[in-house]
């Protein structure tokens, strides 16, 4: 396909024809509905198929995003979160090398944002580079916050997860028309997107919809409905209505967002705040995802997963939390997290000059992310499908963020030049590292082998840090062994 002057690509889907655009040799389709608008009688309900349309639908602009509010300062400057108005928020985008080809590997991207923020319109997630390198990239919107993950007695749970499942079913049924192979699908996500991917791995209804999965800075996690309903109940109490879907459906969407923002503000994903979890609902998720995956669930799905070396710095550094945490607050936090004294001594010994806030961040990062990733990889040793681990360690110079949460995204998508990426990486991020990391994701989507040994008793991890990527056998193993699962 040529770029300038090329005829707009047109594809027939199960619901109607769509017309995209050509951007530098790549066919792009934006804002394709995969489910009906979740409004009116469909609000707080499972997704329904979209209504078929006649004629050709233009698919050149991002579709509406799910109801949400921007990140609060100072994160809003580091994580731009565009919003597109409209009700038809259950839509997706496709970047493809060519609609005339066939059998291309497919990567379906599920965005992060604590199940409160984000969308497929975030520029960092531009799929052009994946299509350039032979992979059909699909990015998905899904319901967020109380609309997608509020827990009610009179509505299905995990509606946002059901949206993601519906999008994967759309991919199964339609992606061949865009040049993709429905039998070579990789589902990938970061942060809350990775938690979602882990839940999909454990969901029996998702079996067969993807062959491979990528978990970036997120692990299997879910609560019981009783435990997961706390934020919903607080929102209802603030609004003065019962904590039911029927009652909240009568609330103006902006008023509901106001109450949601008030209840979920403060704290952070590492030290805790009111949020919306995925729950073990007995239907989509019959068992806890962590338990399911560590006891043989999805053993035939190839898995790539990892963390960033200093995840905590995104939340601790910009607002000055690192400096505000003193020794007393550190001790209280260690008691809250149940960190053994012996474990804390290992971290102190490895970081003799670290401030209390840095010690807390390092331990919280490992407790909540790196330890579960390693534990899951260990449980999959010998499984039919391979497991590969990475650690991202390149430090951003912006605000001393270091190798913080979300920093790897511009490298994975090869979007370092975009201003929204530069906000987090600075202007001089190494393109050669993006070439290496993006190339590994392309290889994994195509073959299941990102380019380094699969997980085994030697516990190899590919390090994407300063300089050339290098294999790191059991990185920081002394710290890992200090946690109860390995002691």
Backbone torsions as a table, in degrees:
resi	resn	phi	psi	omega
1	UNK	NA	130.0	173.7
2	UNK	-84.9	168.1	-177.8
3	UNK	-91.0	-82.4	-175.8
4	UNK	-65.0	130.4	175.6
5	UNK	86.9	-5.3	-179.9
6	UNK	-69.8	144.9	178.9
7	UNK	-66.8	141.0	178.3
8	UNK	-58.3	131.4	179.8
9	UNK	-70.8	145.6	-179.6
10	UNK	-133.1	136.4	-175.6
11	UNK	-134.6	144.0	174.6
12	UNK	-98.4	120.1	175.5
13	UNK	-102.9	177.6	179.8
14	UNK	-65.5	-15.9	-175.8
15	UNK	-113.2	-6.5	179.3
16	UNK	150.3	173.4	-179.2
17	UNK	-83.2	144.8	175.9
18	UNK	-128.4	145.1	179.1
19	UNK	-118.5	124.1	-179.8
20	UNK	-104.9	-149.2	179.8
21	UNK	-141.9	166.7	177.0
22	UNK	-112.8	125.2	-179.1
23	UNK	-126.0	107.9	179.8
24	UNK	50.6	46.3	174.6
25	UNK	86.1	0.8	-178.8
26	UNK	-113.4	135.1	176.2
27	UNK	-83.6	128.9	-175.5
28	UNK	-126.9	131.6	176.4
29	UNK	-126.2	124.3	-177.1
30	UNK	-120.6	148.8	171.3
31	UNK	70.0	32.4	177.9
32	UNK	-80.6	123.9	179.4
33	UNK	-71.9	132.3	174.0
34	UNK	-108.4	-6.9	177.5
35	UNK	-152.9	165.0	-179.9
36	UNK	-71.1	154.5	177.3
37	UNK	-57.3	130.5	-177.2
38	UNK	-84.9	63.6	-177.7
39	UNK	-129.9	169.8	179.7
40	UNK	60.9	-129.6	-179.5
41	UNK	-66.9	-17.3	-178.6
42	UNK	-90.9	-5.1	179.2
43	UNK	-65.5	135.2	-178.5
44	UNK	64.2	24.6	177.0
45	UNK	-118.0	165.7	174.6
46	UNK	-61.9	151.9	-178.8
47	UNK	-64.9	144.2	176.4
48	UNK	-113.1	155.4	-180.0
49	UNK	-59.6	149.7	177.1
50	UNK	-69.9	156.7	176.9
51	UNK	-77.1	128.9	178.3
52	UNK	-59.8	152.2	179.3
53	UNK	-123.1	156.6	176.5
54	UNK	-98.6	157.0	-179.9
55	UNK	75.2	-163.0	-177.8
56	UNK	-108.8	126.1	-179.3
57	UNK	-93.3	127.0	175.9
58	UNK	-69.4	131.8	179.9
59	UNK	-128.4	62.4	-174.1
60	UNK	-114.0	-11.9	-179.0
61	UNK	-126.2	149.6	176.8
62	UNK	-58.6	139.3	178.7
63	UNK	-77.7	174.8	178.5
64	UNK	-55.7	145.4	176.3
65	UNK	-95.4	159.0	179.0
66	UNK	-63.9	150.1	177.3
67	UNK	-55.4	129.5	-177.0
68	UNK	-166.7	170.9	173.1
69	UNK	-120.5	155.7	178.7
70	UNK	-63.5	164.1	170.3
71	UNK	-60.4	146.9	177.1
72	UNK	-74.6	151.7	174.3
73	UNK	-59.3	146.5	2.4
74	UNK	-89.6	1.8	-176.3
75	UNK	-68.0	-23.3	-177.6
76	UNK	-60.8	-29.4	179.1
77	UNK	-77.6	-22.2	-178.4
78	UNK	-95.6	-27.2	-176.5
79	UNK	-126.4	74.9	177.9
80	UNK	-57.2	138.4	-172.5
81	UNK	-136.3	82.0	-175.5
82	UNK	-62.7	147.5	177.1
83	UNK	-120.9	136.7	176.9
84	UNK	-119.9	122.5	-175.3
85	UNK	-72.9	150.4	176.3
86	UNK	138.3	162.4	-176.9
87	UNK	-91.2	-23.2	-172.9
88	UNK	-83.9	61.6	-170.1
89	UNK	-82.8	-10.4	-179.7
90	UNK	-89.2	79.3	-176.4
91	UNK	-136.1	168.3	-178.6
92	UNK	-143.4	169.3	-178.9
93	UNK	-127.5	150.6	-179.2
94	UNK	-132.9	127.2	167.6
95	UNK	-111.5	127.9	-176.6
96	UNK	-138.1	143.7	177.4
97	UNK	-59.6	-36.6	-178.5
98	UNK	-169.8	137.9	174.2
99	UNK	-79.7	-10.6	-179.5
100	UNK	-87.5	-18.8	180.0
101	UNK	-82.5	-177.7	179.7
102	UNK	-152.6	156.3	171.5
103	UNK	76.9	19.8	179.2
104	UNK	-76.3	146.3	173.1
105	UNK	-64.5	151.7	-175.7
106	UNK	-122.9	135.5	172.6
107	UNK	-121.8	120.5	179.3
108	UNK	-101.0	119.7	-174.8
109	UNK	-100.8	128.1	176.4
110	UNK	-113.4	114.6	-172.3
111	UNK	-71.6	159.9	175.2
112	UNK	-96.0	-166.6	-178.8
113	UNK	128.6	28.5	177.6
114	UNK	59.5	22.7	-176.0
115	UNK	60.4	19.0	178.8
116	UNK	-123.0	-28.3	-172.4
117	UNK	-128.4	178.0	172.0
118	UNK	91.1	166.7	176.1
119	UNK	-170.9	173.1	176.6
120	UNK	-76.2	-6.7	179.7
121	UNK	-87.3	-2.6	177.8
122	UNK	-60.4	123.1	-173.9
123	UNK	-60.3	-27.7	179.0
124	UNK	-58.7	-26.7	-176.8
125	UNK	-89.5	15.2	179.1
126	UNK	-55.5	128.3	-173.7
127	UNK	-91.1	9.3	-175.0
128	UNK	-57.8	-45.4	-175.9
129	UNK	-65.2	-35.0	176.5
130	UNK	-64.3	-44.6	178.7
131	UNK	-65.5	-39.4	175.8
132	UNK	-53.6	-36.2	-175.9
133	UNK	-98.9	17.9	169.1
134	UNK	95.4	7.1	-178.4
135	UNK	-111.0	133.4	173.2
136	UNK	-80.1	119.0	-178.0
137	UNK	-103.6	125.7	176.8
138	UNK	-118.0	125.7	175.7
139	UNK	-117.4	144.5	-163.3
140	UNK	-125.4	137.6	164.3
141	UNK	-93.3	148.8	175.0
142	UNK	-148.9	161.4	-178.1
143	UNK	-67.0	143.6	-175.0
144	UNK	-119.2	169.2	171.9
145	UNK	56.2	-144.6	-176.5
146	UNK	-65.9	-30.0	177.6
147	UNK	-63.5	-39.5	-175.5
148	UNK	-98.6	-27.9	-171.7
149	UNK	-135.1	8.6	170.7
150	UNK	-63.3	145.1	-177.0
151	UNK	-105.2	120.1	-175.7
152	UNK	-129.2	154.0	174.8
153	UNK	-77.2	-15.8	-173.5
154	UNK	-121.1	27.7	177.7
155	UNK	-153.4	152.9	177.9
156	UNK	-65.2	143.5	177.1
157	UNK	-79.8	168.8	173.1
158	UNK	54.9	42.5	-177.4
159	UNK	-63.5	-36.4	176.7
160	UNK	-63.3	-36.1	176.7
161	UNK	-69.7	-37.3	174.5
162	UNK	-63.1	-35.4	174.7
163	UNK	-60.7	-46.0	179.7
164	UNK	-61.2	-40.2	177.2
165	UNK	-62.0	-42.5	178.4
166	UNK	-63.5	-37.0	177.8
167	UNK	-65.6	-40.2	177.6
168	UNK	-65.7	-35.5	175.4
169	UNK	-66.8	-37.4	174.7
170	UNK	-61.2	-43.3	178.1
171	UNK	-60.2	-46.2	178.5
172	UNK	-55.2	-41.9	-172.4
173	UNK	-86.5	-19.2	-169.8
174	UNK	-126.7	-16.9	-168.3
175	UNK	-68.6	-24.1	178.1
176	UNK	-60.1	-32.5	179.5
177	UNK	-67.9	-18.6	178.4
178	UNK	-99.2	7.3	179.5
179	UNK	95.7	1.6	-178.1
180	UNK	-93.5	160.8	178.5
181	UNK	-102.2	112.4	-179.0
182	UNK	-64.9	-12.9	177.1
183	UNK	-95.4	4.4	179.0
184	UNK	-129.3	54.5	-176.9
185	UNK	-99.8	131.5	169.8
186	UNK	-111.5	130.2	174.8
187	UNK	-104.8	130.4	-172.6
188	UNK	-135.4	149.9	177.5
189	UNK	-161.6	162.5	179.9
190	UNK	-126.2	141.5	178.9
191	UNK	58.5	-121.1	177.7
192	UNK	-61.4	-27.4	174.0
193	UNK	-65.2	-37.0	177.1
194	UNK	-70.9	-37.6	174.6
195	UNK	-60.5	-39.6	177.0
196	UNK	-63.8	-44.1	179.4
197	UNK	-60.7	-42.1	178.7
198	UNK	-61.4	-39.4	178.0
199	UNK	-65.9	-40.0	177.5
200	UNK	-64.1	-36.9	175.7
201	UNK	-59.2	-34.2	-177.2
202	UNK	-90.7	-5.0	-176.3
203	UNK	-89.2	116.8	-179.5
204	UNK	-56.0	-32.2	-178.3
205	UNK	-69.3	-17.8	179.4
206	UNK	-90.2	-5.8	-178.2
207	UNK	-58.5	132.5	178.2
208	UNK	89.4	-8.2	-179.5
209	UNK	-84.1	-15.6	177.6
210	UNK	-152.2	151.7	-178.3
211	UNK	-99.0	-27.9	-175.1
212	UNK	-135.1	161.6	179.9
213	UNK	-146.9	148.1	177.8
214	UNK	-125.8	127.8	176.1
215	UNK	-117.3	109.9	178.1
216	UNK	-106.7	113.5	174.9
217	UNK	55.4	41.9	176.2
218	UNK	-159.0	149.8	-173.3
219	UNK	-133.9	165.4	175.6
220	UNK	-59.8	127.9	-178.4
221	UNK	-159.1	137.7	176.5
222	UNK	-162.8	157.6	177.0
223	UNK	-118.0	167.3	169.8
224	UNK	-70.6	155.9	176.2
225	UNK	-56.1	-37.7	180.0
226	UNK	-62.4	-45.4	179.0
227	UNK	-71.6	-33.5	-176.3
228	UNK	-79.5	-6.2	-175.9
229	UNK	-88.3	-3.3	-172.8
230	UNK	-57.6	-49.3	-176.7
231	UNK	-65.0	-40.1	176.7
232	UNK	-58.6	-44.1	-179.0
233	UNK	-65.9	-38.1	178.3
234	UNK	-65.4	-39.1	177.7
235	UNK	-64.7	-46.0	179.1
236	UNK	-61.2	-41.3	179.1
237	UNK	-63.1	-40.4	179.0
238	UNK	-64.0	-34.5	-179.7
239	UNK	-84.8	-12.3	-179.6
240	UNK	74.0	33.0	179.8
241	UNK	-130.4	163.5	175.1
242	UNK	-63.1	152.3	179.8
243	UNK	-83.6	61.2	178.7
244	UNK	-124.8	156.4	176.4
245	UNK	-62.9	-38.3	-179.6
246	UNK	-61.8	-40.6	-179.0
247	UNK	-71.3	-44.0	-178.0
248	UNK	-72.9	-25.6	177.0
249	UNK	-65.6	-21.7	179.0
250	UNK	-86.1	-5.8	-179.0
251	UNK	-86.0	137.7	175.5
252	UNK	-55.3	135.0	-177.2
253	UNK	-54.8	-39.2	179.3
254	UNK	-68.0	-38.8	176.7
255	UNK	-64.2	-37.3	177.7
256	UNK	-66.5	-40.8	176.9
257	UNK	-64.8	-38.7	177.3
258	UNK	-58.9	-47.6	-179.8
259	UNK	-64.9	-40.9	178.9
260	UNK	-61.7	-43.9	-179.4
261	UNK	-64.2	-41.5	179.4
262	UNK	-62.9	-40.1	-176.0
263	UNK	-75.3	-33.7	-174.2
264	UNK	-96.1	-3.5	-179.8
265	UNK	-72.8	153.0	179.4
266	UNK	89.1	153.3	-177.6
267	UNK	72.4	-170.3	179.3
268	UNK	-157.2	169.2	-176.1
269	UNK	-62.5	-20.3	-180.0
270	UNK	-89.1	-45.9	-176.6
271	UNK	-91.7	-11.2	173.1
272	UNK	111.2	144.1	173.8
273	UNK	-168.3	170.4	173.1
274	UNK	-69.6	129.2	-179.2
275	UNK	-149.6	-173.1	-178.5
276	UNK	-115.7	116.2	179.5
277	UNK	-96.2	162.7	160.6
278	UNK	-74.9	143.2	-177.3
279	UNK	-123.6	151.8	175.1
280	UNK	-79.3	98.5	-169.3
281	UNK	-95.4	-3.2	-179.0
282	UNK	77.4	-1.1	-179.3
283	UNK	-121.4	-84.2	176.0
284	UNK	-62.4	-42.5	177.9
285	UNK	-117.3	94.1	-179.2
286	UNK	-73.5	-23.2	-179.7
287	UNK	-138.1	164.9	177.8
288	UNK	-60.4	129.8	-176.3
289	UNK	-59.8	-38.9	-179.7
290	UNK	-62.3	-47.0	178.6
291	UNK	-64.0	-42.3	-178.6
292	UNK	-60.8	-44.6	-176.1
293	UNK	-75.8	-29.6	178.7
294	UNK	-80.6	-9.2	179.0
295	UNK	-114.9	28.2	170.9
296	UNK	106.1	-4.3	177.6
297	UNK	-63.6	140.6	179.1
298	UNK	56.1	30.3	-178.5
299	UNK	-64.4	-19.3	178.8
300	UNK	-93.1	3.7	179.6
301	UNK	-99.1	124.7	177.9
302	UNK	-69.7	139.7	-169.1
303	UNK	-131.7	131.1	172.2
304	UNK	-120.7	126.5	-178.3
305	UNK	-152.9	158.4	179.9
306	UNK	-179.7	-175.7	-176.4
307	UNK	-139.3	170.8	172.4
308	UNK	-98.2	148.8	-171.8
309	UNK	-63.3	-32.4	-175.7
310	UNK	-129.9	55.5	-176.8
311	UNK	-50.1	-42.7	-170.9
312	UNK	-60.9	-24.0	-170.4
313	UNK	-67.1	-22.2	176.7
314	UNK	-63.0	-37.1	-177.3
315	UNK	-93.4	-30.5	-174.1
316	UNK	-86.3	-36.5	-168.5
317	UNK	-82.6	-50.9	-173.0
318	UNK	-58.5	-36.1	-179.3
319	UNK	-92.7	3.7	177.9
320	UNK	80.1	15.2	-178.5
321	UNK	-64.2	-33.9	-179.4
322	UNK	-55.7	-43.4	-178.0
323	UNK	-76.3	-26.9	-176.3
324	UNK	-80.5	-14.4	179.9
325	UNK	-85.3	114.2	176.8
326	UNK	-100.4	-171.9	-175.7
327	UNK	-64.6	-40.0	-179.1
328	UNK	-65.2	-45.9	-179.9
329	UNK	-64.3	-34.8	176.6
330	UNK	-63.1	-46.0	-179.6
331	UNK	-61.8	-41.9	179.0
332	UNK	-64.5	-39.0	179.6
333	UNK	-67.0	-38.4	179.2
334	UNK	-65.8	-36.2	175.6
335	UNK	-65.9	-41.8	-179.7
336	UNK	-61.6	-43.4	-178.1
337	UNK	-81.6	-9.0	-178.3
338	UNK	69.8	35.9	-179.0
339	UNK	-80.8	121.6	178.7
340	UNK	-61.5	147.4	179.3
341	UNK	-59.4	-37.3	179.9
342	UNK	-63.8	-35.8	177.9
343	UNK	-66.0	-45.4	179.2
344	UNK	-60.2	-37.3	179.7
345	UNK	-63.9	-36.0	178.9
346	UNK	-63.9	-42.6	180.0
347	UNK	-68.4	-38.7	177.6
348	UNK	-64.0	-40.5	-179.5
349	UNK	-64.6	-35.3	-179.9
350	UNK	-78.3	-17.6	-177.4
351	UNK	-133.9	67.2	-173.4
352	UNK	-62.6	-24.0	-177.0
353	UNK	-102.9	5.5	-175.4
354	UNK	-74.9	141.3	174.1
355	UNK	-71.4	158.6	179.6
356	UNK	-53.5	-39.4	179.5
357	UNK	-64.4	-35.4	177.6
358	UNK	-70.0	-38.8	176.8
359	UNK	-63.3	-44.1	179.1
360	UNK	-62.1	-43.8	-179.3
361	UNK	-62.3	-42.8	-179.7
362	UNK	-64.1	-42.4	-179.5
363	UNK	-70.4	-40.0	178.9
364	UNK	-64.7	-40.5	177.1
365	UNK	-56.9	-46.6	-177.0
366	UNK	-73.1	-41.4	-179.0
367	UNK	-62.1	-44.4	-172.7
368	UNK	-90.4	-18.9	-176.0
369	UNK	-127.8	-61.0	-170.9
370	UNK	-68.3	-41.0	179.2
371	UNK	-63.1	-48.1	177.7
372	UNK	-61.3	-35.9	177.9
373	UNK	-62.8	-46.9	179.5
374	UNK	-65.4	-38.9	-179.2
375	UNK	-65.0	-41.1	178.0
376	UNK	-66.7	-41.3	177.9
377	UNK	-62.0	-41.9	178.0
378	UNK	-61.3	-40.5	-179.3
379	UNK	-65.5	-25.8	-178.9
380	UNK	-92.3	0.8	177.1
381	UNK	-58.3	125.6	-178.0
382	UNK	87.6	-0.9	177.6
383	UNK	-67.5	157.3	180.0
384	UNK	-57.5	-38.8	-178.9
385	UNK	-97.2	150.6	-175.9
386	UNK	-75.7	157.6	171.5
387	UNK	-127.9	132.5	177.5
388	UNK	-126.4	138.9	179.7
389	UNK	-118.1	147.4	174.7
390	UNK	-134.2	162.5	168.1
391	UNK	-136.8	129.0	-179.5
392	UNK	-96.8	123.5	-172.7
393	UNK	-130.2	9.6	178.8
394	UNK	-72.4	128.1	-175.9
395	UNK	-90.1	126.8	174.0
396	UNK	-74.3	137.7	175.9
397	UNK	-81.2	-8.9	-177.0
398	UNK	-69.0	119.4	176.2
399	UNK	51.1	28.7	-178.8
400	UNK	57.7	37.6	-176.8
401	UNK	-72.8	-23.0	-179.1
402	UNK	61.2	-153.8	-179.7
403	UNK	-85.3	69.1	-169.6
404	UNK	-87.9	172.8	177.1
405	UNK	-55.6	137.1	175.8
406	UNK	77.6	-7.2	-176.4
407	UNK	-65.0	-29.9	-175.4
408	UNK	-72.2	-13.9	-170.9
409	UNK	-61.9	-43.7	179.4
410	UNK	-64.3	-25.8	177.7
411	UNK	-78.4	-42.5	179.3
412	UNK	-62.4	-42.7	-177.7
413	UNK	-89.0	-3.7	-177.7
414	UNK	55.0	49.5	179.5
415	UNK	-120.4	36.1	-176.1
416	UNK	-62.7	-26.4	-175.9
417	UNK	-77.7	-15.1	-176.1
418	UNK	-73.6	137.2	-179.7
419	UNK	-54.1	-35.0	179.4
420	UNK	-67.4	-30.6	174.6
421	UNK	-73.3	-42.0	-178.8
422	UNK	-60.5	-29.1	178.3
423	UNK	-57.0	-29.8	-178.7
424	UNK	-100.7	-35.4	-174.5
425	UNK	-93.6	-21.6	-167.3
426	UNK	81.8	170.3	-172.3
427	UNK	-79.8	-9.6	-171.9
428	UNK	-116.1	29.6	177.4
429	UNK	-62.8	140.5	-173.5
430	UNK	-73.2	117.0	179.5
431	UNK	-63.1	-32.4	-179.3
432	UNK	-64.2	-30.0	176.3
433	UNK	-72.4	-38.4	174.6
434	UNK	-63.0	-40.8	178.0
435	UNK	-58.1	-42.9	-177.3
436	UNK	-69.8	-46.0	-175.3
437	UNK	-72.2	-46.6	177.0
438	UNK	-59.3	-41.8	179.0
439	UNK	-61.4	-36.8	178.7
440	UNK	-65.6	-40.2	178.5
441	UNK	-67.6	-38.2	177.1
442	UNK	-62.4	-45.7	-180.0
443	UNK	-63.6	-39.8	-180.0
444	UNK	-64.3	-43.9	178.7
445	UNK	-62.5	-33.8	-176.9
446	UNK	-81.0	-36.0	-169.8
447	UNK	-135.2	-13.4	-174.2
448	UNK	86.8	-1.4	-179.9
449	UNK	-119.4	105.8	-178.8
450	UNK	-76.0	-10.5	176.0
451	UNK	119.7	11.9	174.6
452	UNK	-144.2	167.9	-172.8
453	UNK	-62.2	145.6	175.3
454	UNK	-68.3	160.3	-179.1
455	UNK	-64.5	132.5	176.1
456	UNK	-150.7	-161.9	-176.3
457	UNK	-62.4	-22.4	178.6
458	UNK	-80.4	-13.0	173.1
459	UNK	55.5	58.9	-178.0
460	UNK	-78.1	141.3	177.9
461	UNK	-130.4	131.7	175.4
462	UNK	-84.5	122.8	179.5
463	UNK	-95.4	120.2	174.2
464	UNK	-103.7	90.6	-176.9
465	UNK	-134.7	-161.5	177.0
466	UNK	-58.0	140.1	-176.1
467	UNK	81.8	-163.9	-177.6
468	UNK	-74.7	145.4	173.7
469	UNK	-54.9	141.6	-176.6
470	UNK	-144.8	147.4	178.2
471	UNK	-73.7	133.6	-177.9
472	UNK	-120.3	91.9	178.8
473	UNK	-61.8	118.8	176.8
474	UNK	46.2	64.4	-177.7
475	UNK	-63.2	140.8	179.9
476	UNK	48.7	46.9	-172.9
477	UNK	-65.4	-31.4	180.0
478	UNK	-63.0	-39.6	178.5
479	UNK	-69.1	-40.7	178.8
480	UNK	-61.5	-41.8	-178.6
481	UNK	-68.7	-13.8	-178.3
482	UNK	-78.5	-9.5	-178.5
483	UNK	-91.6	148.2	-175.0
484	UNK	-49.8	-37.5	-178.8
485	UNK	-62.3	-19.2	-175.6
486	UNK	-117.4	-2.3	-177.9
487	UNK	-78.1	NA	NA
